[in-house]
Amino acid sequence: MRILLTSGPTRQYIDPVRYISNASSGRMGCCLAEAFLELGHEVVIVSGPVAIEYPSAAKIVQVVSTEEMLAAAAEEFLNCHGMVGVAAPCDYRPVVIAENKIKKSGDRIQIELVETPDVVASLGTSKRDDQWTVGFALETEDAHFRAITKLHRKNCDLVVLNGVSAIDSAVTSIEVFDPAGKIVLSSAGTKSKIAELIAKQIQTLLIDQRPEKEDQ
């Protein structure tokens, strides 16, 4: 099967040198790519700017903004059987991007922000019957409720819940929920170990139970 991963952060520029972003490292995306490759799948990674190196066996598509990530992911998803949204795209972008570097003046400045498109939701609501999607949810409160809500709102087949401590860390703790709200996997450890467990759970629940069709 051919599996699409979105990975890393995105950047939404305020002016030519400053941007809004987050501390996502792309490590989990990298580890999941390795896990899926080990299971014998083809892997396509649409990634924002990261310092890590992805597996050479995967196809890598580099993007910067959330809009670019959605456009690239939508194009690649047409020829994939499933998608795992591991990326942490910026949820907001400036309404106006300054043409020149904003100079310090001693005064306050106001930047108006609007929401960016939701990559996982866009792919989840447009997927074919022979495709599946898995989302990630990073929550700081009402974690279980918010994760399950995201699963349904984004039309995902599974959602992986993690916490703030996972950002730019080599370790993480996760819970994976199915559409009925059942926890089908709960574990903690290195991202490499957790990625292997997630990939095997996806293999069992979403790949082995669906007849594989010919590549598009």
VOGU-3710 file (C-alpha; in Angstrom, 3 decimals, decimal comma):
1> mrilltsgpt> 0,000/0,000/0,000  1,006/3,605/-0,484  0,665/5,687/2,688  0,797/9,468/2,974  2,250/11,133/6,056  2,089/14,829/6,849  4,895/15,796/9,203  6,611/18,686/10,952  5,407/22,263/11,501  4,354/24,873/8,998
11> rqyidpvryi> 5,271/28,555/8,896  2,946/31,483/8,316  5,002/34,574/7,529  4,277/37,968/9,098  6,927/39,768/7,044  9,841/38,529/4,896  11,859/37,343/7,923  9,372/36,620/10,735  6,776/33,893/10,944  4,345/32,064/13,235
21> snassgrmgc> 5,231/28,428/13,831  5,625/25,815/16,575  8,255/23,458/17,970  7,195/20,323/16,095  10,366/18,439/15,113  9,016/15,892/12,620  10,453/13,041/14,713  7,183/11,119/14,981  6,587/11,495/11,250  10,071/10,147/10,610
31> claeaflelg> 9,574/7,217/12,973  6,202/6,357/11,445  7,717/6,460/7,975  10,375/3,975/9,093  7,719/1,763/10,693  5,507/1,681/7,591  8,491/1,025/5,335  9,461/-1,875/7,602  5,948/-3,289/7,121  6,499/-3,230/3,375
41> hevvivsgpv> 4,493/-0,147/2,401  5,381/2,761/0,135  5,577/6,061/1,999  5,075/9,650/0,852  5,912/12,430/3,337  4,618/15,974/2,927  6,734/17,883/5,420  7,124/21,393/6,706  10,597/22,750/7,575  12,490/20,319/9,844
51> aieypsaaki> 16,114/19,633/10,745  15,821/15,842/10,736  16,460/13,536/7,789  13,607/11,324/6,634  14,192/7,778/5,346  15,707/7,798/1,874  13,231/5,134/0,741  10,313/7,542/1,212  9,190/10,175/-1,273  9,604/13,605/0,345
61> vqvvsteeml> 7,600/16,681/-0,623  8,822/19,846/1,110  6,375/22,666/1,902  6,387/25,774/4,087  2,866/27,058/4,782  -0,301/25,251/5,825  -1,876/26,120/2,483  1,068/24,532/0,673  0,830/21,446/2,880  -2,852/21,008/2,071
71> aaaaeeflnc> -2,310/21,458/-1,668  0,573/18,963/-1,762  -1,147/16,452/0,509  -4,383/16,599/-1,500  -2,465/15,896/-4,704  -0,490/13,003/-3,212  -3,530/11,518/-1,455  -5,181/10,830/-4,800  -2,653/8,028/-5,325  -2,494/6,771/-1,737
81> hgmvgvaapc> -4,538/4,227/0,167  -4,336/5,971/3,528  -3,058/9,059/5,316  -1,674/9,769/8,783  -1,729/13,426/9,771  1,266/13,703/12,093  2,083/17,302/11,153  1,411/20,297/13,385  0,262/22,886/10,841  -0,251/26,473/11,980
91> dyrpvviaen> -3,909/27,050/12,756  -3,724/30,784/11,974  -2,117/33,082/9,427  -1,817/36,875/9,221  -4,464/38,570/7,118  -1,742/40,797/5,651  1,924/39,907/5,158  4,147/42,988/5,298  6,195/43,467/2,130  9,209/44,679/4,122
101> kikksgdriq> 10,627/43,807/7,522  8,525/45,420/10,257  10,738/47,963/12,034  10,779/48,462/15,790  9,206/51,794/16,710  8,553/51,496/20,424  4,813/51,292/19,756  2,525/48,302/19,986  1,558/46,593/16,761  -1,524/44,526/16,083
111> ielvetpdvv> -1,573/41,549/13,742  -4,956/40,268/12,618  -5,085/36,501/12,196  -7,500/34,185/10,388  -7,758/30,411/10,486  -5,836/28,312/8,005  -7,492/25,336/6,286  -7,562/22,063/8,228  -5,397/19,571/6,341  -6,662/16,364/7,972
121> aslgtskrdd> -10,312/17,437/7,884  -10,046/18,386/4,214  -8,623/14,995/3,286  -10,898/13,113/5,662  -14,076/14,585/4,228  -12,973/14,009/0,634  -11,546/10,486/0,963  -12,858/7,683/-1,198  -14,472/4,536/0,198  -11,191/2,670/-0,343
131> qwtvgfalet> -9,148/5,226/1,614  -8,616/5,777/5,344  -7,310/8,655/7,452  -5,732/8,847/10,897  -5,398/12,109/12,803  -3,262/13,245/15,709  -4,659/15,352/18,549  -2,485/17,313/20,973  -4,631/18,551/23,839  -4,071/20,367/27,133
141> edahfraitk> -7,574/19,947/28,631  -10,590/17,613/28,262  -8,204/15,481/26,234  -10,373/12,402/25,617  -13,476/14,392/24,722  -11,608/16,731/22,407  -9,745/13,891/20,693  -12,927/11,944/19,955  -14,648/15,134/18,809  -11,785/15,770/16,386
151> lhrkncdlvv> -11,990/12,207/15,094  -15,618/12,684/14,061  -15,304/16,287/12,885  -12,369/15,389/10,644  -13,951/12,110/9,490  -10,981/10,052/10,662  -10,898/6,291/11,132  -8,620/6,574/14,178  -7,177/9,426/16,220  -3,921/9,419/18,197
161> lngvsaidsa> -3,980/11,535/21,365  -0,743/12,899/22,798  0,301/15,811/24,994  2,449/18,931/24,959  5,416/17,030/26,420  5,731/15,170/23,101  6,747/18,322/21,217  10,412/18,228/20,139  10,987/15,226/22,408  12,374/11,751/21,761
171> vtsievfdpa> 9,675/10,162/23,940  5,904/10,345/24,050  2,795/8,764/25,543  -0,266/8,132/23,384  -3,787/6,765/23,347  -5,463/5,710/20,113  -9,242/5,974/19,812  -11,599/4,355/17,314  -14,852/6,015/16,119  -16,798/4,387/18,977
181> gkivlssagt> -14,554/6,173/21,485  -12,788/2,969/22,507  -9,091/3,115/23,366  -7,492/0,544/21,059  -3,897/1,336/22,037  -2,283/3,018/25,044  1,468/3,158/25,495  4,472/5,292/26,384  8,101/5,179/25,345  10,438/6,356/22,634
191> kskiaeliak> 8,827/7,748/19,512  10,430/4,942/17,536  8,757/2,314/19,712  5,418/4,127/19,742  5,501/4,582/15,975  5,947/0,826/15,520  2,922/0,165/17,739  0,782/2,729/15,922  1,774/1,386/12,504  0,944/-2,178/13,558
201> qiqtllidqr> -2,416/-1,040/14,941  -3,206/0,725/11,671  -2,113/-2,405/9,804  -4,497/-4,550/11,861  -7,525/-2,260/11,980  -7,414/-0,331/8,706  -5,267/-2,235/6,209  -5,717/-5,959/6,836  -9,498/-5,578/7,150  -9,852/-3,839/3,765
211> pekedq> -9,315/-5,523/0,411  -6,330/-3,924/-1,296  -7,172/-2,471/-4,696  -4,796/-1,927/-7,535  -2,703/1,218/-7,332  -4,454/4,162/-8,917
//
